[in-house]
Amino acid sequence: MTDSPAAGGDAPDSRREAGAPRAVDSRGSGRDPFEHAREHARDQFGHAREHLEQAREQFEATNERIKQRTGRDLILAILTGLILGAVVLASLLIVKWTFALLALAAAALGTFELVRALQTGGRRVDVIPQLIAVPLIVLPAYFSESWLQWTALFASVFLIAVWRMLGQMTARDGRLYGDVLGDVLAGAFVPVYVAFLASLAVALLRQPEGEWWVLAFLITVITADTGAYAAGLAFGRHPMAPRISPKKTWEGFAGAAVAALVAGALLAQFMLGVPWWAGLIFGAVILATATIGDLGESMLKRDLGIKDMSSWVPGHGGVLDRLDSILLSAAAALALHALLSPLGGL
């Protein structure tokens, strides 16, 4: 009789003990779905990483093919262009006089690049008077009267020529007269090509609604360049000027023409306040000057035996490599402002 209570007491314990493994199993089976979800998530993450890696490799391969065909690193070119575009846009629309400082900096860098390139080609061009000439020509275009800008140009050319002749007299190295004359002419060409043409963009900024005209011609140049790049990459088959720039094609020029005309018509209507047909004239003239400027600089580089003026602008080459289409277009835009802006009331 004394054992019965013990037996009766053991029964619940035995039932609890028997039930304990089932509870553990229940908890273990409760963890299995979470563990399965984690494993599934890890698998999905691994697959996504593999796909991302494949996409990156394909993109890099495509970018490398584009670079080999066009000579540009597409990603660097786009990022650099966006940054520079934002800076220029802010200077034009927020604090106008800062655009004159940007033009001054760009002209100084472009002048230094061109002088160094000419020196590499065997010409003796002095960098100090060239850099002195840049602010003398560019700054009066915004902060003074136009006559001072022209006076500064002639004075700068005179300074550069005299500096070179005095330097040659001091050198006494037997350099031929024809070479010395070539050095003087090359030196005189630099401020006219870089600083003076850059100053015309600054002079345009001073005109009524000038910031919009500067922005319009810059947008047209960039749009034409983008259209040429895209069309040439997609359809380019027939070289446009193989001895000057082998990678330029007639298909690319056609793309640039369409882009420039469309941009000109739209900008005329919505930015410049002149008739759309005036925008077609604007786009056609800027297309012509941008193309001539681009080919002219390419011809100069080919004559000097260099690919880019420098590597200071990532994805674009040198400063002058980006200004080649802009400098001559600045002169055209200033003339177009005088001719087309009176049509604003039509």
C-alpha positions in Angstrom: 0.0 0.0 0.0 2.9 2.3 0.7 4.2 2.0 -2.9 0.9 3.0 -4.5 1.2 6.7 -3.8 4.7 6.6 -5.2 3.5 4.8 -8.3 0.7 7.2 -8.6 3.1 10.1 -8.2 5.5 8.8 -10.8 2.8 8.7 -13.5 2.5 12.5 -13.9 6.3 12.8 -14.0 6.5 10.1 -16.6 3.8 11.8 -18.6 5.7 15.1 -18.4 8.9 13.5 -19.3 7.2 11.8 -22.2 5.8 15.0 -23.3 9.1 16.9 -23.0 10.7 15.6 -26.2 7.5 16.5 -28.1 7.8 20.1 -26.9 11.4 20.2 -28.0 10.4 18.7 -31.3 7.6 21.3 -31.6 10.0 24.1 -31.0 12.5 22.6 -33.4 9.9 22.2 -36.0 9.0 25.9 -35.3 12.6 27.0 -36.1 12.7 25.0 -39.4 10.7 27.5 -41.5 12.8 30.4 -40.4 16.0 28.5 -41.1 14.6 27.6 -44.5 13.7 31.3 -45.1 17.2 32.4 -44.2 18.8 29.8 -46.5 16.5 30.9 -49.3 17.3 34.5 -48.7 21.0 33.7 -48.8 20.6 31.8 -52.0 18.6 34.7 -53.5 21.3 37.2 -52.4 24.0 35.0 -53.9 22.1 34.8 -57.2 21.5 38.5 -57.2 25.2 39.2 -56.6 26.2 36.9 -59.4 23.7 38.7 -61.8 25.1 42.0 -60.6 28.6 40.9 -61.2 27.7 39.7 -64.7 25.9 42.9 -65.5 29.0 44.9 -64.3 31.3 42.8 -66.4 29.1 43.2 -69.5 28.8 47.0 -68.9 32.6 47.3 -68.5 33.1 45.3 -71.7 30.6 47.5 -73.6 32.2 50.7 -72.2 35.6 49.4 -73.3 34.4 48.7 -76.8 32.9 52.2 -76.9 36.1 53.7 -75.6 38.1 51.8 -78.3 35.8 53.0 -81.0 35.3 56.6 -80.0 38.3 57.3 -77.7 36.2 58.3 -74.7 35.5 56.7 -71.4 31.7 57.0 -71.4 31.1 57.0 -67.6 33.9 59.5 -66.9 32.7 61.7 -69.7 29.1 61.7 -68.5 30.0 62.4 -64.9 32.5 65.1 -65.7 30.0 66.7 -68.1 27.3 66.8 -65.5 29.5 68.4 -62.9 30.8 71.0 -65.3 27.3 71.7 -66.6 26.0 72.2 -63.1 28.8 74.7 -62.3 28.2 76.7 -65.5 24.5 76.7 -65.1 24.8 78.0 -61.5 27.2 80.7 -62.6 24.9 81.9 -65.4 21.6 81.9 -63.5 22.6 82.7 -60.0 25.7 85.0 -60.0 26.4 86.2 -63.5 29.8 87.7 -63.0 31.2 84.3 -61.8 30.8 83.1 -65.3 33.5 85.6 -66.3 35.8 84.0 -63.8 35.0 80.6 -65.1 35.8 81.8 -68.6 39.0 83.3 -67.4 40.1 80.0 -65.7 39.1 78.0 -68.8 41.0 80.4 -71.1 44.1 80.3 -68.9 44.2 76.5 -68.8 43.4 76.3 -72.5 46.2 78.8 -73.3 48.7 76.8 -71.2 47.7 73.6 -73.0 48.1 75.2 -76.4 51.5 76.8 -75.6 52.8 73.5 -74.3 51.5 71.6 -77.4 53.2 74.2 -79.7 56.4 73.8 -77.7 56.2 70.1 -78.1 55.8 70.6 -81.9 59.1 72.6 -82.0 57.7 76.2 -81.7 59.2 78.6 -79.3 56.2 80.2 -77.6 56.6 82.0 -74.2 54.1 81.0 -71.6 54.5 84.0 -69.3 53.2 86.8 -71.7 50.5 84.4 -72.9 49.2 84.0 -69.4 49.5 87.7 -68.7 47.4 88.3 -71.8 44.4 86.1 -70.7 43.0 88.4 -68.0 43.8 91.5 -70.0 41.5 90.3 -72.8 38.8 88.3 -70.9 37.9 90.5 -67.9 37.2 93.8 -69.8 34.6 91.9 -71.8 32.3 91.9 -68.7 33.7 94.6 -66.4 34.5 97.3 -68.9 33.7 98.7 -72.3 34.2 96.7 -75.5 36.8 99.0 -76.9 39.1 98.1 -74.0 38.7 94.4 -74.9 39.9 95.0 -78.4 42.7 97.3 -77.2 43.9 94.6 -74.8 43.9 92.1 -77.6 46.2 94.2 -79.8 48.4 95.1 -76.8 48.7 91.4 -75.9 49.7 90.4 -79.4 52.3 93.2 -79.4 53.6 92.1 -76.0 53.9 88.4 -77.1 55.7 89.3 -80.3 58.2 91.6 -78.7 58.8 89.2 -75.9 59.6 86.4 -78.3 61.9 88.6 -80.5 63.8 89.8 -77.4 64.1 86.2 -76.2 65.5 85.1 -79.6 68.0 88.0 -79.6 69.2 86.9 -76.1 69.4 83.3 -77.1 71.8 83.9 -80.1 71.5 80.2 -81.2 71.5 80.8 -84.9 67.8 80.1 -85.4 66.7 80.9 -88.9 64.6 84.0 -89.6 61.7 81.9 -91.1 61.6 79.8 -87.8 61.6 83.0 -85.7 58.8 84.4 -87.8 56.8 81.2 -87.4 57.3 81.4 -83.6 56.0 85.0 -83.5 53.0 84.1 -85.6 52.2 81.0 -83.5 52.5 83.1 -80.4 50.1 85.7 -81.8 47.6 83.0 -82.8 47.2 81.7 -79.2 45.5 84.8 -77.6 43.3 85.3 -80.6 42.2 81.7 -80.7 41.7 81.1 -77.0 41.4 84.2 -74.9 39.7 86.5 -77.4 37.1 84.0 -78.5 36.4 83.1 -74.8 36.0 86.8 -74.1 33.2 87.0 -76.8 31.1 84.5 -74.7 31.6 86.9 -71.7 30.7 89.9 -73.9 27.5 88.0 -74.9 26.7 87.6 -71.3 26.5 91.4 -70.9 23.9 91.8 -73.6 20.2 92.0 -72.7 19.0 88.5 -71.7 22.6 87.5 -72.5 22.7 84.7 -70.0 20.0 82.9 -71.9 21.8 83.3 -75.2 25.0 82.0 -73.7 23.1 79.0 -72.2 21.3 78.4 -75.5 24.5 78.2 -77.6 26.2 76.0 -75.0 23.2 73.7 -75.0 23.2 73.6 -78.8 26.9 72.7 -79.0 26.5 70.0 -76.4 23.4 68.6 -78.0 25.1 68.5 -81.4 28.1 66.8 -79.9 25.8 64.2 -78.2 23.8 63.6 -81.4 27.1 63.1 -83.4 28.4 60.7 -80.8 25.2 58.6 -80.6 24.6 58.5 -84.4 28.2 57.9 -85.2 28.4 55.0 -82.6 25.2 53.4 -84.0 25.4 54.1 -87.7 28.8 55.5 -88.5 30.2 53.9 -91.6 31.5 56.7 -93.9 34.5 58.8 -92.6 33.9 62.5 -92.8 37.5 63.7 -92.7 39.8 60.6 -92.3 43.0 62.6 -92.6 42.0 65.0 -89.9 39.8 63.0 -87.5 39.3 59.4 -88.5 36.5 58.7 -86.0 34.2 61.4 -87.3 31.6 60.1 -89.8 29.0 61.6 -92.1 26.3 59.6 -90.2 27.5 61.3 -87.0 27.4 64.7 -88.6 23.8 64.0 -89.7 22.9 63.1 -86.1 24.5 66.4 -85.0 22.6 68.3 -87.6 19.2 66.9 -86.5 20.0 67.5 -82.8 21.2 71.0 -83.4 18.2 72.1 -85.5 15.7 70.6 -83.1 17.5 72.1 -80.1 17.7 75.5 -81.8 14.0 75.5 -82.7 13.0 74.5 -79.1 15.4 77.0 -77.5 14.2 79.8 -79.7 10.6 79.2 -78.8 10.9 78.5 -75.1 14.1 80.3 -74.0 15.1 83.0 -76.3 11.7 84.3 -77.2 12.3 84.4 -81.0 10.4 82.6 -83.8 11.0 78.9 -84.2 12.4 79.4 -87.7 15.0 81.8 -86.2 15.9 78.9 -84.0 16.6 76.8 -87.1 19.1 79.5 -88.3 20.6 79.6 -84.8 21.0 75.8 -84.7 22.5 75.6 -88.2 25.1 78.4 -87.6 26.1 76.9 -84.3 26.4 73.5 -85.9 28.7 74.9 -88.6 30.9 76.8 -86.2 31.1 73.9 -83.7 32.0 71.4 -86.5 34.7 73.8 -87.9 36.1 74.4 -84.5 36.3 70.7 -83.7 37.9 69.8 -87.0 40.3 72.8 -86.8 41.6 71.7 -83.4 41.8 68.1 -84.6 43.9 69.3 -87.5 46.2 71.3 -85.2 46.7 68.2 -82.9 47.4 66.0 -85.9 50.0 68.5 -87.2 51.6 68.6 -83.7 51.5 64.8 -83.4 49.4 64.6 -80.3 46.1 62.9 -79.4 44.8 65.2 -76.7 45.9 68.6 -75.4 46.1 67.1 -71.9 44.3 64.7 -69.6 43.0 67.4 -67.1 39.3 66.8 -67.8 38.5 63.1 -67.0 36.8 61.4 -69.9 37.3 64.4 -72.2 41.0 64.9 -72.6 42.1 68.5 -72.1 40.4 71.8 -71.5 40.9 72.9 -75.1 39.5 69.6 -76.3 36.2 70.7 -74.8 36.5 74.3 -75.8 37.2 73.6 -79.5 33.5 73.6 -80.5 32.6 76.3 -78.1 35.2 79.1 -78.8 34.2 79.7 -82.5 30.5 79.2 -81.6 30.8 82.0 -79.0 31.6 84.5 -81.8 28.7 83.2 -83.9 26.3 83.4 -80.9 27.3 87.0 -80.3 26.6 87.9 -83.9 23.3 85.9 -83.9 22.2 87.8 -80.8 22.5 91.1 -82.7 20.7 89.7 -85.7 17.9 87.6 -84.2 17.1 89.2 -80.8 15.1 92.1 -82.5 12.7 89.3 -83.7 11.6 88.7 -80.2 8.5 90.8 -80.6 7.3 88.9 -83.7 
